[in-house]
C-alpha cells in the first residue's frame, strides 16, 4: 500500500465552487440538476457540480453581452494587471490546484504540478501582451492619403476546453481573450470541471468584473454549445478536442461567419536517426510519450527508429518505462496515474490488443491490471509496421509503438502519412539533416532534439486535420483581435 502525499487529498475540494459561474458568482443551474465528478483512481464520486442547460447558457451570454463594451473600453494596463494578479494568486495556491487536477483527472501529482506552472504562465505572458496591442500608420503609395490600421476586440467569445489539461487549456484561451478586451464563456469538459470553476473564482478575487467570464459545466455539451454558437452576439469560438467535433463546430460557426481557432487531433511521430545521441533520445522519448500519462495531443504516438539503432533505443526506452510506478496520482512516489475514464482505458486496451493480433511484440506491459480504477500500465510494443492500424489514430495513453526505417526519405514519408499535423519530434546530431527534416515534416510544431515543446511564449497549433489558428506567443492574442483599416486624407 502506498502512502498518500497528504492525509486527505479531498480537502482541496472544500474551497472549490460547484455551481455555474455566471455574473461573477457561483449559482445553481436553472433546472436544479447536477452531475457527478469521479476520482478515476477509485471510481468513487468526488462531488456534484451544477449541470448547465440552454437557459443557463443564454443567461450567461446576456450577462456577458451587457458588460462587453465596458470591458473592451477598460485600459489595456488595467486588463493586464488583473491577469497578473490572477497569476500571482494561482502561483500562491499551486499545490492545491495541482492536487485538484490530480483528483479529477487521475494523473500523477508531478504531472499536475508541471501543468500548474505551465498553465499559470499563460496569464503572466498575456498580462504583458495586453499592453503591446499595436497597429500601424503609413502613407499610401500613391501619395493620395494615409493608412491607419488599428485592432479591436473580436467580440464575445466561446471557449470549449478538453479534459486532459484542465488548467492550461483554460488559461491559454482566457488569457489572450481577456487581454484583448473580450468577454468569454467557457464550457469545460464534464470529466474535469472543478479546476475551471476554481480558476473562475480566482479571477473574481483578482478583480475581474462580473459577467466578463462565465463557466458552464454541463453533461449536455451539444445543446449548451449550440445555444451559444447560434446566437449572433458570439463572434469567436476556440476549441481544443477531437477533429470530428472540431469539424462540426466549424460548420456551425460558418452559418454566422464566426472566427474560429481549432486545436484538434494529433498523431505525432518521433524519429530517431542512427547519428542521434541515443541516451538523449530515450530521455526525450520518455517525456514526449509519458507527459500526462500519454493523454496529450502532442504526445509521441509513433516511434520511427533507424534500423541501426532500433534495438538499443527500444531496450533503453523499455528499461526507463519499466521504472514507472503505477497507482493513484496522489500517492507518494507514483509517476503514472489512471486514465481519465473507463472509456479511455478500454480504447487504449483495444488498440494494444489489435496491434498484438497484427504481429506487434510486447516488450513491456500490455494488459489491464485487476482492481478498481482506470489504470493502464506503461507499455512498449515493437516490430510494428510503420503503417499498421495502431499508428493511424491517437493512442492517448502510456503506450510506445516502435517501428523501424532505413532511410531519411522513408522516415519522412512515414511520419507524414497521416491526416494530422500537430507536433513532430526527431533526434539527430547532423545539423544539415536537422534542417532538412524539420522543413520536411508536415506539422505545426517540430521538436529538434527535444521531447517537450510547449511554451506559453511560442505559437501552438497544427496543420492539415490538426486545426487552424495558434495559441500562445504573440500570435495567440491576434486570434482575439479584429483588424480595422481607416483611410485618411
Order of alpha helices (4+ residues) and beta strands (2+ residues): beta-beta-beta-beta-alpha-alpha-alpha-alpha-beta-beta-beta-alpha-beta-alpha-beta-alpha-beta-alpha-beta-beta-alpha-beta-alpha-alpha-beta-beta-beta-alpha-beta-beta-alpha-beta-beta-beta-alpha-beta
